[in-house]
Amino acid sequence: MPSKKALVRRPSPRLADGLVTHIAREKVDVGLAVEQWEAYVAALRAHGWETIEVEPADDCPDSVFVEDTVVMFRNVALITRPGAAARRAETAGVEEAVASLGCSVNWIWDPGTLDGGDVLKVGDTVYVGRGGRTNAAGVQQVRAAFEPLGARVVAVPVSKVLHLKSAVTALPDGTVIGHIPRVDRPSLFPGFLSVPEESGAHVVLLGGGKLLMAASAPRTAELLSDLGHDVVTVDISEFEKLEGCVTCLSVRLRELYA
């Protein structure tokens, strides 16, 4: 049977120096961030996920956002080449972790750039955000890596937020959800549901119909609960100050076999 594993990475002591692009910088409480991260990891474990801690990268302020360093499709791990040069040192530890799990490893090469937060998988469709962190060569390399495995790769413009998954994620039935003012082209998604809060656009599928969401989107949580979803919330306020969301704090590996 496939096992549910999630890669996570403890926040760097330098977290407060993390990059911000589309929002004003706010003071980050690193101690509180560590507490919030531990509660996030506990929520994954409580819902059947085996969490695997990647070696900390204390010199990399953004390293807690582990999703940006690798994209999984089936058992293939595509090690990214982050669009911010300052983040490229984050990938080595993640590559070591996925290789130890038996994944087949591939890489994004210069001149390509790709952040994992720009990749949204809905079934066998892989949406790739083309924006400030992921370039055209990166999109082409995702196609080259995943289309032979049966993926359909769709490029999506991203100009209003940091990453594609800052704007949209998907529900278990494949419906894509997003906050309209932050989504460049809602029409590119065959099923789209508008949500009332920006942070409500982010869900992690825990399995069993459960969705993990940020506590900062109560109206969206109410909407999704009313549609029959079982919503679990966590407070990630300190990561939201750095354009982080629930998706980017872990890499979920659903198709590995125990």
N, C-alpha and C positions, 0 to 999 in steps of 0.2 A: 504493500500500500504506500502511496505517496505520503511523505511526512511534511508537516508544516514547520519550516525553519525561517527565522528572521535574523538577519544581520543587524546589529546595532553597534553604536560606538559612543563611548562615554564623552561628555562635553570636555573640550579643552579648557584649561584655566584661562586661556586668552579669548574665550568665547565673545566677550564684550567688544573685541576688535573685529568681529566678523563683518563681511561686506554688506552694504545696503545699496540698492540701486534705484528702486522706484518709490521708496518711502523715506521720510525724515528719520535721522538717527535718534534713538532714545537710549536712555541709560539702561543697561542690562544687569540684572542681579544674578551673578553667576551661581551663588549658593542656591538661590531659589530655582534656577534653571536645572541644576543637578537633581534637586528634589523632584521637579516636574518630569525630568527624563526617567528617573527611577520609577515613578508612578506610571509613565507610558510603557516602560518595559514590563512592569507588573501586569498591566492590562493585557498586553500581548500574551503573556504566560497564562493568565487566568482564562484565556479563551483558546488554549490548546497549542500555542506556538512555542516551539523550542527556540530560545533566543541565544544567539552566538555573538559574543562580544569580539569585534575586531580590535586588534591592538590599538590602544589610544595613540593619537597623533597630537601631542600637546602643543607643538609649535604651529599647528594649523588651526586658526580660530574657528573655521567653518566645518571642521571635520565631523562634528556630530551629525551633519546632514549627509549621512552615509549613502543615501539613495543616489546622489549625484555622481558617484564614482563607478557604478556598474549597472548594466541593464541585463536582465535575465529574459531569455526566451527558451522555453523547454529547459534543457540542461546546459545550455550555452550561456556563459557569462561574458558579456562584452564590456571590457574595461574601458572606461571613458577617457577622454582627454578634455578636462574641464575648460570652458571658455574663459574663465579667469585664471591667468597663469599662476597666480598665487595659490591656487587650490590643487595644482597638479601633483604635489607631493603626497596628497591624500590617497592616491590610488594604490600604492605599493602594498600597504597592509591589507586592503580589501582583496587585491589579486591573490595574496597568500591565503586569505580565508576561504575564498571560493574554490581555489585549487585544492585545498585540503578537504573540501566536501565532495570532490570528485567531478566537479563541473569541467566541461570543455571550455577553455579560455581563449578569447579573441580580443583584439584591441582596436581602438580608434587611433589612426596614425595622422601625423602632420601631413597636410594642412587642415585636416578635419578637427573640429571641436564638437563635443557633445557633453551635455549635462544630463544625468539620469532623470532629473526632474522635468525634462522636456519630453519624456517618453510615457505615453499612456497606452496600456494594453487592454483591449476589449475583445475577448476571445482570441482569434488569430489575427485581428487587425491591430497594427502597431501605429499609433499616431505619434508623429515626431514634430515637436514645436521648433520652428525656424525663427529664432529671435536673437537676443543679445548674447546668449551663451552657446548656442548651437548653430553652426554654419551649414551652408549648402553641402560642402564636402562631408561633413559629419552625417547629414541625412543620407547621402549616397552610400556611405560606408555601413550605415544601419541596414539599408536595403541589401547590400552585398552580403552581410552577415546572416540576416534572418529570412530573406525571401527563399533561399534554398531549403529552409526548414518548414516552409508552408505559411510564412507570415505574409500579410498584405500590409505594406508600409505606406502610410498616408502622411504627407507633409502638411503642416498647419502653421499659418503665420501667427507669430506672437509678438505683440508690440506694447501691450498695456501692463504687463506683469513680468516678473523675472523669468518664470518657466511656464510651460504649457500647463503643468499640474498645479501651478499657482492659480490658474483660471478654471480648470475643469478636472473632474475625476469621473468615475463611472460606478453606478449601482450594480448589484449582482445580476440584474436582468439585462445589463448592457446599456441602459439609459445613461447618457452623459449628463452630468449636472454642472451648472456654472452660474456665476453672478454676471448677468448680461453686460453691465458696463465694463467688465474686465475681459470679455471674450471677443476676439477679433472676428471670427466667422462661425457663429453657432450653426449655420446651415451646412457646414461640412460634416456634422455629426447626424447620422440617420435618426436617432432618438435623442431629443434634448429637453431637459427640464430646467427652467430658470428657478434659482433659489434666492431668497431675500437678503442674504448676507454674504459678503466676500469670503469670509472664512468658512461659510457653509458649503463652499464648492469642493471641499476636501474631505474625502472619506477613505478609510482603509477597510477593506473587506476582511472581516475576521473569520468568516465562515459561519455556517448555520443561520444565515440571514442577518447576522449582526454587523453593524457598521460602527467603526471607531471614528469619532469626530471631536473637534475642539469645542471646549465649553463656551467659547466666545460666539457661538452661532445658535442661540437657543430657539430662535424662530424657525431656522432651517431644521433643527432637530425635531421640533414639533411637527413641521410639514412632513418629514420623512417618516416619523412615527405614525402619523395619520395615514400614510400610504402603506402601513403594515410592516415597516422595517423596525428592527430592534436596535436602538441607538445606545451606544456606550460613549460617554464623554470623558475627556481628560483636559486638564488645564495646561496649556503650553504657551502662556502669555509671553514668557521671556524669549521663546524662539520666534514667535510671531513678530517681535520687534526687529528680527533679522530676516524677515520675509520667509520664515520657516512655517511648515504646516505638518499635519499628522503623517502625511505620506513620506516626507523627506527624512524622517528620523529612523527609518528602517528600510531594509530591502527584504521583501517577502519572497521566499522561494517555495513554491507550491508543488513543483513537478519533480523534485528529487525523490529518490526512493531510499527508504531506510535500510 
